[in-house]
Amino acid sequence: MTLPPGHGPVAVAGIDPAVDPELATAAAELNSWIQYLLSPNGHDGPRIYRAVGVDDSGSVPQDAEMPQRMPNLDSDPQYRTVSVIDGYAADPGALLRPAEAVAGIQQALVDATYSKLVAGCFTWRTGDHTSAGTKPDTGEPVSNVKYNERYPVRQDWAEMRDGWHGSARFAAYRYEREFIPYQVYTENCSYVIAEHLVRYRAIFQKASSDIAALMNALTKTFAQHNWYGGGGITIDIASVVVTALVAAATTVLSGGGAGLTSAVVLTEAVGEAIKTAESKQENRTTSLIEDRDYLRDSVKQYLDAVNRIEQETAEAIIGLAQSLPAAMDRIRTEREYRTGPGESGPVQRSVPQYRDFFDQ
């Protein structure tokens, strides 16, 4: 981007370049323009000459927005010099706060948490997949479960009781039969949390990306403004409403039990939301940054757009917080364990305990 003459990027304290590089760059460049434009007395560039009084008809003359210092108007007592974005002089941070609000999500922490959540025992384990694409441990796939079971824990359990006899063997078999579904559902609960964690990251990443695009658009408008009539450039940014990511299709495990990193799953989640929005023409938003006669009007368009994204991000996070317990409850309602022999034994909804089976 073209920066103001003699000025470099001005970092925004609330946005860490190591965490949000794209957003930090866009914010620093826009911040440079904001500080430059708000200080017309410190340079010879853009400014507004504002009439101090009224004209002969009793009306207040329109602001005269100029691309550079005008000595004749500087010396005219009927005019005073103000910034082309004078309306934001009292609170320039308002132009940057939406970006600060969506910044700061550290991908490394998300990855570390995600990796723990998807390290299953019956459904998947960390060693089943590497960046080199190694195949998971072989084993007969188990049907009627949300995530494929490929790691042969079931067979290992059966082998452990091969040397058992009588009631002990039968009791161990019944405990195993009930505990394995419990463990599978428990791991599925972790996967649901992992899916919501990916959506959480996707919401903030999409909001950050869209706000960065709008910042770049406003910076470009500042740099290429048509000082004699506006209409120089119009930047139309189409995107997906971040609230659509709350229900975006996310599966933390791919077919065959191979695990994916959270960054890959995140990319898939955003991609699915975009495909859904495009196919249904829903959940789409358009942000228009026009080069208006007065730059302050372009800034208002920008603010309307970034504030809307910030609001949608907050709504999406609230929706996600409501979605997680609902998804967990759906899994919990499917848990039933029989502690007696056959299909007519007592049903309990708590974790199976081996003593319940031996006491029969």
C-alpha positions in Angstrom: 0.0 0.0 0.0 1.0 3.6 -0.6 1.8 5.4 2.7 1.7 9.1 3.4 4.8 11.0 2.2 7.7 10.5 4.6 5.7 8.2 6.9 6.0 4.5 7.7 3.5 2.1 9.2 2.4 2.8 12.7 1.8 -0.3 14.7 -1.4 -0.7 16.6 -0.6 -1.8 20.2 -3.6 -4.2 20.4 -2.6 -6.3 17.4 0.4 -8.5 17.6 2.1 -9.0 14.2 3.4 -12.5 15.4 -0.2 -13.6 16.1 -2.2 -11.7 13.4 0.3 -10.7 10.6 -2.2 -9.8 7.9 -4.4 -7.7 10.3 -1.4 -6.1 11.9 0.0 -5.0 8.6 -3.3 -3.6 7.4 -3.9 -1.8 10.7 -0.4 -0.3 10.8 -0.8 1.1 7.3 -4.2 2.5 8.0 -3.0 3.9 11.3 -0.3 5.8 9.5 -2.8 7.5 7.3 -5.1 8.3 10.2 -2.3 10.0 12.2 -1.1 11.8 9.0 -4.6 13.1 8.0 -5.5 14.1 11.6 -2.4 16.5 11.7 -2.8 18.8 8.7 -0.7 21.5 10.4 2.3 19.2 10.4 2.5 18.7 6.6 1.5 20.3 3.3 -0.9 17.6 2.3 -4.7 17.0 2.5 -6.8 19.3 4.6 -10.2 21.0 4.8 -10.6 24.7 4.8 -13.7 25.4 6.9 -15.4 28.8 6.9 -15.5 30.5 10.2 -18.6 32.5 9.6 -21.6 32.6 7.2 -21.8 33.9 3.7 -23.9 36.8 2.4 -27.1 34.6 2.4 -26.6 33.6 6.0 -25.6 30.1 5.2 -22.5 28.3 6.3 -20.3 27.6 3.3 -19.4 24.0 2.5 -16.1 22.6 3.6 -13.4 23.0 0.9 -11.4 19.7 0.9 -8.0 20.2 -0.7 -5.2 17.8 -1.6 -2.5 20.3 -0.4 -1.9 23.4 1.6 -3.4 26.6 0.0 -1.3 29.7 1.1 -4.1 32.1 0.1 -6.6 30.3 2.3 -4.1 29.9 5.1 -3.8 33.6 5.3 -7.6 34.2 5.0 -9.1 34.8 8.4 -12.4 33.6 7.2 -11.1 30.0 7.1 -9.5 27.6 9.5 -7.7 24.4 8.7 -9.1 21.1 10.0 -8.4 17.5 9.1 -10.2 15.7 6.3 -11.4 13.2 8.9 -12.0 15.9 11.6 -15.0 14.1 13.0 -12.8 11.3 14.3 -10.1 13.5 15.9 -11.6 13.1 19.4 -11.5 9.3 19.1 -9.3 8.0 16.3 -9.2 4.6 18.0 -12.8 4.0 16.9 -11.3 3.3 13.4 -9.1 0.5 14.8 -11.1 -1.0 17.7 -13.1 -3.5 15.6 -9.7 -5.0 14.4 -8.4 -5.1 17.9 -11.6 -6.9 19.0 -11.0 -9.9 16.7 -7.3 -10.1 17.2 -5.2 -12.2 19.6 -6.3 -15.8 19.0 -3.0 -17.8 19.0 -3.1 -20.6 16.6 -0.4 -22.5 18.5 -2.6 -22.7 21.6 -5.5 -23.8 19.5 -3.4 -26.5 17.9 -2.2 -27.7 21.3 -5.7 -27.9 22.7 -7.1 -29.5 19.5 -4.4 -32.2 19.5 -5.4 -33.3 23.1 -9.1 -33.3 22.3 -8.7 -35.6 19.3 -6.3 -38.1 20.8 -8.8 -41.0 21.2 -8.3 -44.6 22.3 -11.0 -46.5 20.5 -11.5 -44.1 17.6 -8.2 -42.6 16.8 -4.8 -42.0 18.4 -2.0 -39.5 17.7 0.4 -42.0 16.1 -2.1 -43.0 13.4 -1.3 -40.0 11.2 1.8 -38.0 10.3 2.6 -35.3 7.9 4.2 -37.9 5.7 0.8 -39.6 5.4 1.4 -42.9 7.1 -1.4 -45.3 7.3 -3.3 -45.8 10.5 -3.1 -49.1 12.5 -5.1 -51.7 10.8 -8.3 -53.2 12.3 -11.8 -54.1 11.4 -13.9 -51.0 11.1 -16.7 -50.7 13.6 -20.1 -49.6 12.3 -22.8 -47.4 13.9 -20.4 -44.9 15.4 -19.9 -41.3 14.5 -16.2 -41.7 13.9 -14.6 -44.7 12.4 -12.9 -47.1 14.8 -9.7 -48.5 13.2 -7.5 -49.0 16.1 -8.1 -52.6 17.3 -8.7 -52.0 21.0 -11.8 -54.2 20.9 -9.7 -57.2 19.7 -7.1 -56.4 22.4 -9.7 -56.5 25.1 -11.0 -59.8 23.8 -7.5 -61.3 24.0 -7.0 -60.1 27.6 -9.8 -62.4 28.8 -8.9 -65.4 26.7 -7.4 -67.1 29.8 -10.4 -66.3 32.0 -13.1 -68.9 32.8 -16.6 -69.2 34.2 -18.5 -66.3 35.6 -15.4 -64.0 35.7 -15.0 -64.3 31.9 -18.7 -63.7 31.3 -18.8 -60.7 33.7 -15.7 -59.3 32.0 -17.3 -59.7 28.6 -20.5 -57.9 29.7 -18.5 -55.1 31.2 -16.4 -54.8 28.1 -19.6 -54.8 25.9 -21.0 -51.8 27.9 -17.8 -49.9 28.5 -16.7 -49.7 24.9 -19.8 -47.8 23.8 -19.3 -45.5 26.8 -15.7 -44.8 25.8 -16.6 -44.3 22.2 -19.3 -41.7 23.1 -16.9 -40.1 25.6 -14.4 -39.6 22.8 -17.1 -38.3 20.5 -17.8 -35.7 23.2 -14.2 -34.6 22.9 -14.5 -34.4 19.1 -17.6 -32.2 19.4 -15.6 -29.9 21.6 -12.8 -30.0 19.1 -15.2 -29.2 16.2 -16.5 -26.1 18.2 -12.9 -25.1 18.9 -12.2 -25.1 15.2 -15.4 -23.1 14.5 -14.3 -20.6 17.2 -11.0 -20.1 15.5 -12.6 -19.9 12.1 -15.0 -17.2 13.2 -12.2 -15.0 14.4 -10.0 -15.8 11.5 -12.7 -14.9 8.9 -13.6 -11.7 10.8 -9.9 -10.7 10.9 -9.5 -11.4 7.2 -12.5 -9.4 6.3 -11.6 -6.4 8.5 -8.1 -6.5 7.1 -9.6 -6.3 3.6 -11.7 -3.3 4.6 -8.7 -1.6 6.2 -6.7 -2.1 3.0 -9.7 -0.7 1.0 -9.8 2.5 3.1 -6.1 2.9 2.9 -6.3 2.6 -0.8 -9.1 5.2 -0.8 -6.9 7.6 1.2 -4.0 7.1 -1.2 -5.9 7.4 -4.4 -8.7 9.8 -3.5 -10.0 12.0 -6.3 -9.7 15.4 -4.6 -11.8 17.2 -7.2 -15.1 15.3 -7.2 -14.8 11.8 -5.7 -15.8 8.8 -7.7 -12.2 7.8 -8.2 -12.4 4.2 -6.9 -15.0 1.9 -5.5 -14.1 -1.2 -3.6 -16.8 -3.9 -3.3 -15.9 -6.6 -0.8 -18.1 -9.7 -0.8 -17.8 -12.2 2.0 -19.5 -14.8 4.2 -21.3 -13.6 7.3 -19.2 -15.0 10.2 -22.4 -16.2 11.9 -22.6 -18.9 9.2 -19.5 -20.5 10.6 -21.4 -21.5 13.8 -23.0 -24.4 12.0 -20.3 -24.9 9.4 -19.7 -28.6 8.5 -16.6 -29.6 10.5 -15.4 -33.2 11.1 -12.2 -33.4 13.1 -11.3 -36.9 11.7 -11.1 -37.8 8.1 -12.2 -41.2 6.7 -10.2 -44.1 8.0 -9.3 -42.5 11.3 -6.5 -40.2 10.1 -6.3 -37.0 12.1 -6.0 -33.6 10.7 -4.4 -30.5 12.2 -6.8 -27.8 13.4 -5.5 -25.4 10.8 -6.5 -27.8 8.0 -9.9 -28.5 9.6 -10.4 -24.7 10.0 -9.7 -24.1 6.3 -12.3 -26.8 5.4 -14.8 -25.2 7.8 -14.5 -21.8 6.2 -14.6 -23.4 2.7 -17.8 -25.3 3.6 -19.5 -22.2 4.8 -18.5 -20.3 1.7 -19.8 -23.1 -0.6 -23.1 -23.3 1.4 -23.5 -19.5 1.2 -22.8 -19.4 -2.6 -25.1 -22.4 -3.4 -28.0 -21.0 -1.4 -27.2 -17.3 -1.9 -27.5 -16.9 1.9 -25.3 -15.7 4.6 -23.5 -13.4 2.2 -22.5 -9.8 2.9 -21.2 -7.0 0.7 -19.2 -4.1 2.0 -18.8 -1.1 -0.3 -16.1 1.5 0.2 -16.6 4.3 -2.3 -14.4 7.3 -3.0 -16.9 9.9 -2.0 -16.6 13.7 -2.4 -15.5 13.9 1.2 -13.1 11.3 2.6 -15.1 11.4 5.9 -18.0 9.8 4.1 -15.8 7.0 2.9 -14.6 6.5 6.5 -18.2 6.3 7.6 -18.8 3.5 5.1 -15.8 1.7 6.4 -16.8 2.1 10.0 -20.3 0.8 9.3 -18.8 -2.3 7.7 -16.2 -3.1 10.3 -18.6 -2.5 13.2 -21.1 -4.8 11.6 -18.4 -7.5 11.4 -17.5 -7.0 15.1 -21.2 -7.3 16.0 -21.6 -10.4 13.9 -18.5 -11.9 15.5 -20.0 -11.4 18.9 -23.3 -13.0 17.8 -21.4 -15.9 16.3 -19.5 -16.6 19.5 -22.7 -16.4 21.5 -24.3 -18.9 19.1 -21.3 -21.2 19.4 -21.6 -21.1 23.2 -25.2 -22.2 22.9 -24.5 -24.8 20.3 -21.8 -26.7 22.3 -23.9 -27.8 25.3 -26.8 -28.6 23.0 -24.5 -30.9 20.9 -23.1 -32.5 24.0 -26.6 -33.1 25.4 -27.6 -34.9 22.1 -24.7 -37.3 22.6 -25.5 -37.9 26.3 -29.1 -38.8 25.6 -27.8 -41.8 23.6 -26.0 -43.3 26.5 -27.6 -46.4 28.1 -25.8 -49.2 29.8 -27.2 -52.6 30.9 -25.5 -54.0 33.9 -27.4 -57.3 33.7 -27.2 -60.3 31.3 -28.9 -60.1 27.9 -31.0 -57.2 26.7 -33.4 -57.2 29.7 -30.9 -56.2 32.4 -31.1 -53.0 34.5 -30.4 -49.8 32.6 -28.2 -47.1 34.0 -27.0 -43.8 32.5 -23.8 -43.4 34.5 -20.4 -44.9 33.8 -20.4 -48.7 33.9 -18.5 -50.0 37.0 -17.0 -53.5 36.8 -18.4 -54.4 40.3 -21.9 -54.1 38.9 -21.2 -56.9 36.4 -19.5 -59.2 38.8 -22.3 -58.9 41.4 -24.9 -60.3 39.0 
